[in-house]
Amino acid sequence: QVQPVESGGGLVQAGGSLRLSCAASGSSFSINAMGWYRQAPGKQRELVAVITRGGTTNYADSVKGRFTISRDNAKNTVYLQMNSLKPEDTAVYYCNMRAGPFPGSMFDYWGQGTQVTVSS
């Protein structure tokens, strides 16, 4: 199993920055893609950013140019640097890791979620 552990959420003013971190613990499985999702009150969960094992990234249009996803494969850790934060970024942010013993048996593992609140 993979157990993602998140940190870095908090309360910031509009225009500020936060850096989220999510590290997998207790697993020897190979981790493929890593991603960050968020869910704002009354809204659907959405994919914020994803990064493949090879380093290819993709972002939601709403965060392009402001957020940066990165990973450290040696540490099985994914990061989300969030700059120029806006009140509409307020949400619970969830870390996701896709991992398994072989390509035909991969599973999604989720962090507990961390609250990001951006005040105006």
C-alpha positions in Angstrom: 0.0 0.0 0.0 0.9 3.6 -0.4 0.0 6.1 2.2 0.3 9.8 1.1 0.9 12.3 3.8 0.2 15.9 3.1 1.4 19.2 4.6 1.5 22.9 3.8 -2.0 24.0 3.8 -3.1 27.2 5.6 -4.7 30.6 5.5 -3.1 33.3 3.3 -4.1 36.7 1.8 -4.9 37.1 -1.8 -1.7 37.4 -3.8 0.2 35.2 -1.4 1.9 31.9 -1.8 1.8 28.4 -0.3 3.7 25.2 -1.0 2.0 21.9 -0.5 3.9 18.7 -0.1 2.8 15.1 -0.2 5.1 12.1 0.6 4.3 8.5 0.3 5.2 6.3 3.2 5.2 2.6 4.0 5.4 1.3 0.4 7.8 -0.3 -2.0 5.5 0.0 -5.0 6.5 2.0 -8.0 4.6 5.3 -8.2 3.5 6.3 -11.7 1.5 9.6 -11.9 1.1 12.0 -9.1 -1.5 14.7 -8.9 -3.3 17.4 -6.9 -7.1 17.7 -6.8 -9.2 20.3 -5.0 -12.8 20.6 -4.0 -14.4 23.9 -3.1 -17.6 24.2 -1.1 -20.6 23.3 -3.2 -18.4 22.4 -6.2 -17.2 19.2 -7.9 -13.7 17.9 -7.2 -11.4 19.0 -10.0 -7.9 18.0 -11.1 -5.5 20.9 -10.4 -2.3 19.5 -11.8 -0.7 16.1 -12.7 2.8 15.0 -13.3 4.0 11.7 -14.8 6.9 9.7 -13.7 8.9 11.2 -16.6 8.1 14.7 -15.5 5.4 15.7 -18.0 3.0 18.1 -16.4 -0.6 19.3 -17.1 -2.6 22.0 -15.3 -6.2 23.1 -15.1 -6.7 26.3 -17.1 -7.6 28.1 -13.9 -4.2 27.7 -12.4 -1.9 27.8 -15.4 0.9 30.3 -14.9 0.3 30.4 -11.1 0.8 26.9 -9.8 3.8 24.5 -10.4 3.8 20.8 -9.8 7.0 18.9 -9.3 8.2 15.6 -7.9 11.2 13.9 -6.3 11.1 10.3 -7.3 13.8 9.3 -4.9 11.7 10.6 -2.0 8.3 9.6 -3.6 7.1 13.1 -3.0 5.0 15.5 -5.0 4.9 19.3 -4.5 2.5 22.0 -5.5 3.8 25.6 -5.5 0.9 28.0 -5.5 1.6 31.6 -6.3 -0.6 34.6 -6.8 -3.4 32.9 -4.9 -7.0 34.1 -5.4 -10.0 33.7 -3.2 -11.4 31.2 -5.7 -8.5 28.9 -5.0 -10.0 28.3 -1.6 -10.7 24.5 -1.3 -9.6 21.3 0.3 -6.6 20.0 -1.7 -6.0 16.3 -2.1 -2.9 14.5 -3.1 -3.3 11.5 -5.4 -0.7 8.9 -6.2 -1.1 6.0 -8.7 1.0 3.1 -7.7 1.2 -0.7 -7.8 3.4 -3.8 -8.2 3.2 -3.8 -12.0 1.5 -1.8 -14.7 -1.5 -4.0 -14.9 -2.3 -3.6 -11.2 -2.2 0.1 -10.4 -4.4 1.8 -7.8 -5.2 5.4 -6.7 -4.1 6.4 -3.2 -5.4 9.6 -1.6 -4.1 11.9 1.1 -6.4 13.1 3.9 -6.8 16.6 2.3 -5.4 19.9 3.5 -7.4 23.1 3.7 -6.2 26.1 1.7 -8.1 29.3 2.5 -7.4 32.5 0.6 -8.9 35.7 2.0 -9.6 38.9 0.1 
